[in-house]
Amino acid sequence: MRDGTRRAAERVRRHAGPDPVLRRRPCWGGVGVAVLCYCLSLTPSLLPRAWWLQGLAAGVSAAVGYAVGAVLETLARLLLSWAGVRVRPRTRRILWAALGVLGAAAVVTVTAWSVRWEGQVRRAVALPPHIVWWQWALVPLVAALVGTLLLLVARVVRLSTRVVAHAFGALVPRPVAYATGVVLAAFVIVGIVQGFLLRAALDAIESGASLADQGTTKGVHQPGLPTLSGTPDSAAHWDTLGAKGRDFVGTATPRADIAAFTGRPAKDPVRVYVGLRSADTLGERAALAVRELERTGGFSRTVLAVMGTTGTGWINDQGSKPLEYMWDGDTAEVAMQYSYLPSWVSALTEDEAAATGRALFDAVYTKWRMLPAGSRPRLVVYGESLGSFSMESALNGSPARLVAETGGALFVGPTYDNPLWKTVTARRQPGSPEWRPVVAGGAHVRFAQVPADYGIPDAPWGEPRAVYLQNGSDPVVWWSPGLAFRKPDWLDRPRARDVSTVMRWYPLLTFWQVACDLAGADNVPDGFGHRYGTLPTSAWAEITGPPGWTGADTARLAGVLEPLPEPGLLD
């Protein structure tokens, strides 16, 4: 009688539709793997994190872990059922009790121990190891909140799938109905995310960035010198340069400052900038840049630098000003805007950066080659972060073109997708670490984190010279999709001086940890993360070799060029 009642109740439950989302009990496999992923997410990464960011990272990690654990538990149940093994209710209660005790102990223990790990990471990047303990105690609470919200979203999606499957169940076989539910739910979710949430977010970011691009930094004024774009006589009008373009031409180094530093007569440096609004098409903007170089006398200078910009069109003064001082202002620098969106958004559309870099370099190089060989300026290229990607793309990622078509190059904080960086790093000599590779005996390309690295290897350094500045703790350099499934070589030993010795690689998890590090890449002292300070000064000295320039001059100039606030990844 009791068995018949149970079977009847089961039939009623099956035909009553899907279970309410909130009534489903958590599975022990999901909880167990969630706790494991939470604990692993607190292990050291490249950079220290704020407590709220660590809580967010841990919550997402735990939610993913729960999903993986739920799948594993389902497979285990199927195998046990196939083998005829039945888990008794008492055994389940024992498992839950053990999981509760061990899980709680693991969360408390690892959270407390992670304070020590965080201190080690902070020391590696020259930050005080002290952490506010009560803030770090909030990490598991934030993680629980984030993980619960993500779990509820997943449950709602699952419920929607079952609703659709139940609706189709009377018309088609159950497997087909369930498959239909999954497909429709996925279609709706992707449509909402891409067509509404993502589009709305991008529209809001684009609107804000467009307004910011039309502003002008306080203290920056329209120049009047004929050596600059944006002047009344310039075809690249002041109001079309964008905010970062106006900064670039409006803060050119005055020749009086250069002369005061060198003790020699100086020229007004040439700075050419073409904004997105300066001309309608990419080809027209590149042609305008060349005309501006001709108007300003840029092709008659000793050094001509083609510069890649970041997403908003920014060029770091630490990359542009040293050349002007070293060469007595006898320089010309040209750049072209390809976006006004922050770099982390522009990175989603790298084609624009690559196309702009190629268009600008090709236009300048074509005109440069037409000049008499004895009167051409030294042609060098420069780019930082996404700007380095733009300039490398201009050379089609070819080391041969770098040597044949330029007189030197400086790339600062390259991205994982930089084509030339990937090529030369892959060709490094056996035994040289990925974070400071030795390529072709250091004949042309060298990597540095500190000035002493220019001497590695101890071998002749020919011309032209190219320098990569990359910190061992820079997540912009080391984050990549491949990090999810393969241990990176930069975690092999020996490691860079600023990478914690206790950092370990975990599938998927390290990928997520380093992605979170991107948010704090600029919140560290110079020489760590994505901050390179005045290191470009010494790099330009090595690359261009100004006549009579000494190491003392480099140190003195670095003292003059105090690092200015950098916009960071959000710009």
Secondary structure, DSSP 4 states (H G I P E B T S, - for coil): -HHHHHHHHHHHHHHT-SPPGGGSPPPHHHHHHHHHHHHHHTS--SS---HHHHHHHHHHHHHHHHHHHHHHHHHHHHHHHHTT----HHHHHHHHHHHHHHHHHHHHHHHHHHHHHHHHHHHHTT------HHHHTTHHHHHHHHHHHHHHHHHHHHHHHHHHHHHHTTTS-HHHHHHHHHHHHHHHHHHHIIIIIIHHHHHHHHHHHHHHHT---TT------TTBTTSTT-SS-GGGSHHHHHHHHHTPPPHHHHHHHHSS---PPEEEEE-TTSSSSHHHHHHHHHHHHHHHTGGGSSEEEEEE--TTS---HHHHHHHHHHTTT-EEEEEE----S-HHHHGGGHHHHHHHHHHHHHHHHHHHHTS-GGGPPEEEEEEETHHHHHHHHHTTT-HHHHHHH-S-EEEES--TT-HHHHHHHHTPPTTS-TTS---GGGSSEEEESSGGGGG-SSS---SS-EEEE--TT-HHHH--GGGGTS--GGGSSSPPTTS-TT----TTHHHHHHHHHGGGTTSS-TTSTT--TTHHHHHHHHHH--TT--HHHHHHHHHHSPPPPP--TT-
